[in-house]
Amino acid sequence: MIKSILKPAVVFSSLSIMAACDSVNRLIIKKQEKMFTAEQIKEAHSKVKSGADFPSYIKEIKLLGVTHYEAYVSDGHIDYHSGSHYTATVPAKYEALEIAEKPKTEKFKAELLAHQQGRTDYLAFIKMCAETGIEKWEICMDKMSCIYFDKSGNEILVEEIPQN
């Protein structure tokens, strides 16, 4: 009789592999997704000095395993997600802002363009988003897009992220 030497679950984290036995003691090996931390995200973000640095930032956090993230205008917290339902949250950055109930889409688009041309700083941009009814934006790594949403969850604007 051969004794089983496998334990119910063994994780080789440095190899990003997980080995486990299923209910009938078959060995299952799965590739384990890399997990990222809020500190790694903050480190990558610290390199962003202007909009020109944004594509490099996106590439860097994508390599960490981020599939998409949501940035909330109300307090500046950001939820970074992976494909396996893992989330790392970067906490609030400023005092809570009131988001306008009705979006002012055309004004938002004009002010966004001004911000992208360097005419406003980040905090002015955030205040403008709140005043024009933008609740959050979502960055999708696969589509390389940025989608702005109002409080009702309606898409206000979809932008393509440059891939330099």
C-alpha positions as CSV (number, residue, x, y, z in Angstrom):
1,M,0.0,0.0,0.0
2,I,1.3,3.4,-1.0
3,K,0.8,6.3,1.5
4,S,-0.2,9.6,0.1
5,I,2.5,12.2,0.9
6,L,0.5,15.2,-0.5
7,K,-1.0,17.6,1.9
8,P,-4.4,19.1,1.1
9,A,-2.9,22.4,-0.2
10,V,0.6,23.5,-0.9
11,V,1.4,26.9,-2.3
12,F,4.7,27.7,-4.0
13,S,4.3,31.5,-4.1
14,S,7.7,32.3,-5.5
15,L,6.8,30.2,-8.5
16,S,3.3,31.6,-8.8
17,I,1.9,28.0,-8.8
18,M,-0.6,26.4,-6.6
19,A,-0.8,22.6,-6.1
20,A,-3.7,21.0,-4.3
21,C,-5.5,17.7,-4.1
22,D,-9.2,17.6,-5.1
23,S,-11.9,15.5,-3.4
24,V,-10.6,12.3,-5.0
25,N,-6.9,13.0,-4.3
26,R,-5.9,14.0,-7.8
27,L,-3.1,16.5,-8.0
28,I,-4.2,19.8,-9.5
29,I,-1.7,22.5,-10.5
30,K,-3.0,26.0,-11.2
31,K,-1.2,29.1,-12.2
32,Q,-1.7,31.5,-9.4
33,E,-2.3,35.1,-10.3
34,K,0.1,37.7,-9.1
35,M,-1.3,39.9,-6.3
36,F,-0.4,43.6,-6.2
37,T,-0.5,45.9,-3.2
38,A,-1.7,49.5,-2.8
39,E,2.0,50.4,-2.0
40,Q,3.1,49.1,-5.4
41,I,0.4,51.1,-7.1
42,K,1.4,54.2,-5.2
43,E,5.0,53.7,-6.2
44,A,4.1,53.4,-9.9
45,H,1.8,56.5,-9.6
46,S,4.6,58.5,-8.0
47,K,6.4,58.5,-11.4
48,V,3.5,60.3,-13.1
49,K,4.4,64.0,-13.4
50,S,2.1,64.9,-16.3
51,G,-0.4,63.4,-18.7
52,A,2.5,62.4,-20.9
53,D,3.6,59.9,-18.2
54,F,0.1,58.2,-18.0
55,P,0.6,55.6,-20.7
56,S,3.8,54.3,-19.0
57,Y,2.0,54.2,-15.7
58,I,-0.8,52.1,-17.2
59,K,1.8,49.7,-18.7
60,E,3.5,49.4,-15.3
61,I,0.4,48.6,-13.3
62,K,-0.8,46.2,-16.0
63,L,2.4,44.3,-15.4
64,L,1.6,44.1,-11.7
65,G,-1.7,42.3,-12.6
66,V,-4.2,45.2,-12.6
67,T,-7.0,44.6,-15.2
68,H,-9.0,47.7,-14.4
69,Y,-9.5,50.4,-11.8
70,E,-12.1,52.8,-10.6
71,A,-11.3,56.3,-9.4
72,Y,-14.0,58.0,-7.3
73,V,-14.3,61.8,-7.5
74,S,-16.1,62.1,-4.1
75,D,-13.0,61.4,-2.0
76,G,-10.3,60.3,-4.4
77,H,-10.1,56.6,-3.3
78,I,-9.3,54.2,-6.1
79,D,-10.1,50.5,-6.3
80,Y,-7.6,48.4,-8.4
81,H,-8.9,45.1,-9.6
82,S,-7.4,41.8,-11.0
83,G,-9.0,39.2,-13.1
84,S,-9.6,36.9,-10.1
85,H,-11.7,39.3,-8.1
86,Y,-8.8,40.6,-6.1
87,T,-9.0,44.3,-5.2
88,A,-6.5,46.7,-3.6
89,T,-7.8,50.1,-2.5
90,V,-5.8,53.3,-2.3
91,P,-7.6,55.3,0.4
92,A,-9.3,58.7,0.1
93,K,-7.0,61.6,-0.7
94,Y,-9.1,64.6,0.2
95,E,-12.2,65.8,2.0
96,A,-15.5,64.5,0.5
97,L,-16.9,66.5,-2.4
98,E,-20.6,66.7,-3.3
99,I,-21.3,65.3,-6.8
100,A,-23.9,67.2,-8.9
101,E,-27.1,65.2,-9.5
102,K,-27.4,66.0,-13.1
103,P,-24.4,65.7,-15.5
104,K,-23.3,68.7,-17.5
105,T,-21.8,66.7,-20.3
106,E,-20.7,69.4,-22.7
107,K,-19.1,71.6,-19.9
108,F,-17.3,68.5,-18.6
109,K,-15.9,67.7,-22.1
110,A,-14.7,71.2,-22.6
111,E,-13.1,71.3,-19.1
112,L,-11.5,67.9,-19.5
113,L,-9.9,69.1,-22.7
114,A,-8.5,72.1,-20.9
115,H,-7.1,69.9,-18.2
116,Q,-5.5,67.6,-20.7
117,Q,-3.8,70.6,-22.3
118,G,-2.3,71.4,-18.9
119,R,-4.5,74.5,-18.0
120,T,-5.6,73.0,-14.7
121,D,-4.1,71.0,-11.9
122,Y,-5.4,67.7,-10.6
123,L,-7.4,69.1,-7.7
124,A,-9.1,71.7,-10.0
125,F,-9.9,68.9,-12.4
126,I,-11.5,66.8,-9.5
127,K,-13.6,69.8,-8.4
128,M,-14.8,70.3,-12.0
129,C,-15.7,66.7,-12.2
130,A,-17.9,67.0,-9.1
131,E,-19.5,70.2,-10.3
132,T,-20.3,68.6,-13.7
133,G,-21.8,65.4,-12.2
134,I,-19.0,63.0,-12.8
135,E,-19.0,60.4,-10.0
136,K,-16.1,58.2,-11.2
137,W,-14.0,57.0,-14.1
138,E,-12.9,53.5,-14.9
139,I,-9.7,52.6,-16.7
140,C,-9.8,49.3,-18.6
141,M,-6.4,47.8,-19.4
142,D,-7.6,45.3,-22.0
143,K,-9.5,48.0,-24.0
144,M,-7.0,50.8,-23.1
145,S,-10.0,53.0,-22.4
146,C,-11.1,55.5,-19.8
147,I,-14.9,55.7,-19.2
148,Y,-16.4,58.6,-17.1
149,F,-19.7,57.9,-15.3
150,D,-22.4,60.0,-13.7
151,K,-24.1,59.2,-10.3
152,S,-26.7,57.0,-12.1
153,G,-24.0,54.8,-13.6
154,N,-24.5,56.2,-17.1
155,E,-21.5,56.5,-19.4
156,I,-20.7,60.2,-20.1
157,L,-17.6,59.9,-22.1
158,V,-15.3,57.0,-23.4
159,E,-11.7,57.9,-24.2
160,E,-9.0,55.8,-25.8
161,I,-5.7,55.8,-23.8
162,P,-2.7,56.5,-26.0
163,Q,-0.2,53.6,-26.3
164,N,3.1,55.2,-26.8
